[in-house]
């Protein structure tokens, strides 16, 4: 059926016993519909419950049609209630790497994670605090094949090398997004700070910002440090390196700024 925004709203009014709506999930679908990246021929349809006529599956797709204003072809079925209970969302979840690989595009989890963080930060969210924005597979692929693809791949690869090198326990996605932003400012300085100093520990004195960052990350092992905090410390050390300042201890400033996260210089 050709489902218009008006029809989607009519059907959503029958949505009385479904699960709680995940707004970011519906918004992601809507962005794909608006951008032309929604492929209805491989997307599940809409299911109604036989004996009640209530909507049993498809609320996020219908909300996306309403939000985007873009009508879509949908396979519409009436099924027994137990069929929805037994089948909906019970399959193994395919992550973005699986989906892209299935579509003939090979990437790695860290590269995909970096692309996701780039999209989220470009939208004004802190790294690790962007639950309200769920990038779609199409949006992630656009970053991975975009004009900065080479830098994205390199930043992710360096981040994995740092993660494997020693006991820093820095999460690769946080290192990768910091490296990516630093390299856009000064590629040579980013290579020196992240690859020579942080990764290889070459040419460091005790008060080097990279050394202070290493100690901060090592001391955080076993302690709770979320993605935003870890990213902030990495960028904070980079900023000290750029200023040429030495420090024996890397401390967070009173405020990371109006956005809630550090800004590389």
N, C-alpha and C positions, 0 to 999 in steps of 0.2 A: 504494500500500500504506500501511496505517496502521503507522507505524514507532514502536515504543515504545522507551524507554531500554534495556531489556534486549535488544531486537533490534538496536538501534544498536551495543551493545557486541559482540554476536555478529559483526556485519559488520565492526566495527573490528578484530577479531582476524584478519580476512583482509586487513588493510591492511599488506602487507609490502614493497611496492615503490613506494609513493607518495612524493610530495614531503614535505619536512620540515613538520611541523605548525606553523602560526602560531597560537600560543595566544591572542593578542589578537584574531585574526580569529574564532576559534571562540567566544571569550567574548562578542564583540559579537553574533554570531548568537544565542547563548544568552540574552542580555538581551532581545533583541527577541522571542524565543519566550516568555520568562517574562512580558513586559509586554503580550503580545497584539498586538505590531506585526509579527509574522512572517506574511507572506502567501504561503502555500505554492503558491497557484495561479500565481504569477509567478516562483517560485524554481526554479532548476534542481534536478534530482533526483539520483539515485545511479546510478552506472554500474559494472558489473562487467565484467571482461575475459573474453571468450568461452572461450578455450582453457585458462585457468588457474583461473577462478572467483574471482580476487583482486579486491579493491576497486581501481578505477582512478580514480574521481572521486567526491567527496562526503564526504571524511573530516571536513571542518570542520562540515558540516551535521549529521553523525552525532554528532560530539563535542558539538555544541550541544544536541542532543536529550538526550544523556546528562547534560550539566551542568545543563540547565534542569529536567530531569525532566518535560518536556512532550512527549507524543507528537505526531507531525506526519504529515500525508499527504505522501507522496513518490512521485514518478514513478521507478520502478525499471526499469532496462534492462540487458541483456547486449549488449555491443558488441565489435567487433574491437579488438585492442590498438592498431592503427594509427590507428583513429578517435579514441581518447583522446589519443594523442601529437599528432595533427594539429590537434585542435580545442580541447582544454581550455585555457581562459585565453588563447586567442590573439586574442580579440576586443578592440576598443578599450575601455579602461577608462572607465566612466562615473563621474565624480566626484560629490560630494554636490550641487553646484550643478546639474549636469545632471539628476540624479535628482529633485531637488525641482521643478525646472522642468517635467520630464516629468509630474510629479504635479500640476501646476497651481499651484505655489507659487514665486514669483519671489524671488530673493535675489542677493547678490553674493559673490564668493569671500572678501572680507575679513570680511563679516558671518558667513559660515559658519565661517571660521577662528576668529573671536572666540568663537562659540558652542562650538566644539570646545575652545578653551582654558578657557572657563568650566567646562565639564563636567569637564575633566581636573583643574583646580585645585580644584574642589569635592571631588574625590576624593582630594586630597592630593598631586598630582603637580606638580612645577615646570613652568612654561611651557617647552616645548622638550624636556622630559625625560619625556614621558608616553607613550612608545612602548608601554608595557604596557597602556594603556587606549585602545582604539580606539572612539570614540563612533560610534554607528550614525546613519544618516540620520534615523530617527525621533527619536532623542534630540536631534540637532541642530535639527530642526524644532521640537521642543517648546520649546527655548530661544528660537528666533526668533519664536515666536508667544506666548510666555509673558508673565507680568506685567511683565518688564523689557524687552520687545521694543523699545519706543521708545528706551530707553537703549542697547541693543545696536546698533541701527541708527545712532544718532547718534555713538556712540563709533567705530564702523567708518568712518563718513563723515569724521569729523574726522581720523582716522588716515591716510586716503587723501589728504586735503588737505595734511597735514604731509609726507607722502611726496613729493608732487608739487611742493611749494612751493620747496624748495631742495636743497642737497647734504647734507642731514642723513643720508640713507641709513638712516633708522630703518625697520625692517620693520613694515609696518602692523599686523600681528597683535599685535606686542609693545606698540605704542603704544595700540592699541585696548583690550587687556585692562587696561593700567595706567589708562587713562582711565575705563574702566568701573568699576573698583574704587574709584578716587578719587571719582568722581561719586556712588557709593553712600554715601560718607562725607560729602562736601560738594559738592553740585552746582555752586553758584556759584563756589567756589574752583577746582574742576576746570575750569570754563569759562575762568576767568582764567588759570590756569597753562598749560593746553594750547592754548587757542584764541587768547588775547590775547598771551601771552608766547612760548610755544614756536612757535606757527604764524606769528604776525604780528610778533614781536620788538618789541612795543610796550611802552614804559615800563621798559625793562631797563637796569640799570647793569651794569658789567663783572662784579661779584660776585654778580649775581642767580643763584639756582639754575638757572633755565631757561637762562640764558646759559652757565653752566658745563656744563649738559647738552648744549647745542648744540655746544660746543667738544669735549666728549668724543666725541660721535657723529661729528663731522666728522673728528676725529683718528683715528677707528677705521676710516675708509674704507680699504679695501685690506688691513686686518688682520682676523684671525680673531676674531669675537665671536659666540658662539652666542646662541640666543634667550633662554636663561635669564640670561646675563650682560647682554644689552642691556635686557631687562625690569628687571633689578635696578638698573641705572643710572638708568632712567627713574623708577622708584619712589623710589630714593634721593634724586634731585633733588626730587621731589614732597614727600618728607618734610622736606627742608631748607626748602622753600617754606612748608610748614605751620608749621614752628617759627619762621619768620622769620629764619633764619640766612643770612649771606652767605658766599660762598666763591669763591676764585679758581680752584680746581681741584676737580673732582668725582672723589673716590677711593672705591674700594670699601672697606667696613669689613673688619675682620679676619674676620668671619663674617657671612653673610647670615641667620643664625638656624638653628634646628633643622630647618627644612624645606628649607634649601638655597636659598631665594629670599627676596627682600625683602618685607616686609609694609607696605602703605601705612597711614598714620596719619591 
